[in-house]
Amino acid sequence: MNRRTYKNVTAFMVILPMAGALVGCGGSGSGGGNSNANAPAPADSGKAQSVEVTLMTWESAEMNNKIMASMQKFEQDNPGITVKLIPTPLDNYGVKLNGMIAAKKAPDIFMTGNDMVLDNGAQGLLYDWSQQAGNDQTFMNGFYPGVLDSWHIGDKLVGLPGLLNTYGIFYNKKLFKDAGLAEPKIGWTYDEFFADMQKLSSKKGGVQQYGYYAAPDPFNVSLYSVSAGGAPFADSISNPTKVTISPQFIEGADRYKDAVKNGYMNPPTYDLTNVMSSFKEGKVGMTYQGQWVADDLIRTAPKDLEWGFVPQPVVQSQAEIYDAVGWCSPASIQHPDAVWKVLKYLDSSMYAEVLPQTPVAPAAYKTSASAYFDALKTAGHPDLGEAIDHILNSKNIQPIRFLTTWGGKAYPFITATWPNVMGGKADDSQLNTMADKINKVIQSAK
Amino acid sequence: MEQKRTPKMVRTWIKGYLFILPSIVGFSVFVAYPLLSSMYYALTEWGGYDRPRFVGFANFKYMFTVDPAFWPSIRATFYFVLMSVPSSLVLGLFLAVLLNRSLPGIKWFRTIFYLPTVVPSIATLTLWLFIYQPQYGLANSVLRALGLPDGTWLTSEMTALPSIVLVGLWQVGAGMIIFLSGLQAVPKDMYEAADVDGAPRWRILLHITLPMITPILFLQLILGIIGAFQAFNQVQVLTGGGPNFSTSLLNFKIYDDAFNGKLFGYSIAEVWVLFCIIMIFTLVTYRYSNRFVYYESDNSR
């Protein structure tokens, strides 16, 4: 190799990795509004500039199309603001979103669950909407009472709830009638509930048919405890400080345990994947599900299938579970005022338009929720709307799971103990051991 | 005496280093850095996207003394390896011996047995979900038709892991093909000599075929052990680690802790434990391989 060739080769070897590095660093900004996410967020000027607000949901393509059809009206009413959808499948949504937030490439608005809000908010990764909310009290007063509580971290409002998920019991009216049972109504009791599942169970043709299909976990049994005047399993929705196994909790757990032992309900390890298919075939008497299942039943269940929905039974007082999904923004958004306008529209007008077409859940914003209830009435299920409204107006709301980051270390204790207790392989004292271990996890996380 | 560095020698060294620079950069960025950083993260409490907090060996202490899912996971993993590796080897070899004949249409049979390997595992596993469905699944329907009681399959701690192993055997075609290639490489004259001596078939299998394919057997054993320790899809699709951790193989637990439990630092510590287990198993297998592996070029067995 002569000197000139050597120089050329050297230059090539140096330039090549540099060029590669530059290529690797380039090409960003396709995500829309955050290409310069590290820069301080300037206040929106009054100039008529074009602002693109990116929006990410985990919804199906069908639902996304309906959302974006509604957003066209928003764009017409708000010239200068365009909304761009970033569709993302629900599968591993949280992992993808966390990666985008860490890389400062998160969209201006993203759909989120309550646990993700608390987690990301605690790390200071979410935009604080307190100022905009303070200036917009009329809008903020439109939400169901209490639903905004778990979207606050300290005095910061780190997101807005969009839809509320409620949980209750879907039942087959014909199977109730055939068994000579009265249909369950709002306010029915646990005595009636366990008696009903007993009469609905059978073993015809060698196939075990349970009267009730569900996998009640400690959070679910906590409803029994609270309704009977006992302590809740976890003492707070957003940030539990301890878990408790009260005598009433044991009483509730024992009743479920007896139902499993006697074949009135499925064992804790039962595969519930196909329960709704069986429900549509008219083979399931009662099953515990989220209200969103109704949308599929309304659209695809056989016309002759008569079904109803009822809230959880009570011992003495009403206690319910519901959780919220909603909208958040990363702390680094560039145009907060434009984003706030989109957020308001999503929670109010968008849901009011979309939910009647796809009645999946009541909106956290009351006027939009009424559109959902109207849609259920039109579909011939006013009882469903009444039951959900009853759940949402409950004065006692319990958590559905641990929302905090230490949940990952706490859940294995439940998984290791709960199925054994419910299946009769371990005695009730194991529940206290389980609670002690979870409380140690909570203490060590402080 | 140290050789004097001439400008020509220095230029030669520089040229040499420049030529290996891409490899060094590639190794550093894609191997050394991830390896070293994972060692660091294993010693931290880290949710994956927040700032890691150094905790020393606390993750390992928690893993071995507190985590209620760790030892069941280790048990399930070893149980899975001990069940799936030998059964896959035996079945693969059995099929290969059966299909190592010149019969009309034998290629069709080879294709049929290999076919499940071509189908994406997720599709196959989803199909098995329907087969194992307790009330209306094919498996229990067949048992009922035979007048037998229902199987618990994936819903019982006793049967869930064997059921997963059974699914794995459905994809034994890949190993079968490798065995088949090994069998076809056995010199024909050995079989002819055995035939002339009037050796029965089982003796031929035991004293000619098996010794001649021991290198293939050894390769399959090593790959099988590593693959079984890293099994994931089966658990993710069929059981999600349940019931009661009975199918929570360590590789699945690592994923679950990291992405569902948001315990990234902790799960990286578990990765190192899995790495050590695989390393020990592989080294022990290598150490004792000369006792059963026969190489034609090597006369000392």
Interface residues (C-beta under 8 A of the other chain):
Chain A: M1 Y6 V9 T10 M13 P17 N92 G94 V95 N98 G99 I101 A102 D119 Q123 G206 V207 Q208 P267 P268 T269 Y270 D271 T273 N274 S278 T405 G407 G408 K409 Y411 P412 F413 T415 A416 T417 P419 N420 K437
Chain B: R11 I14 K15 L18 F19 L21 P22 V25 G47 G48 Y49 D50 Y62 V66 D67 P68 A69 P72 L129 Y132 Q133 P134 Q135 Y136 R144 D150 L154 T155 S156 E157 G242 P243 N244 F245 D257 F259 N260 G261 K262 L263
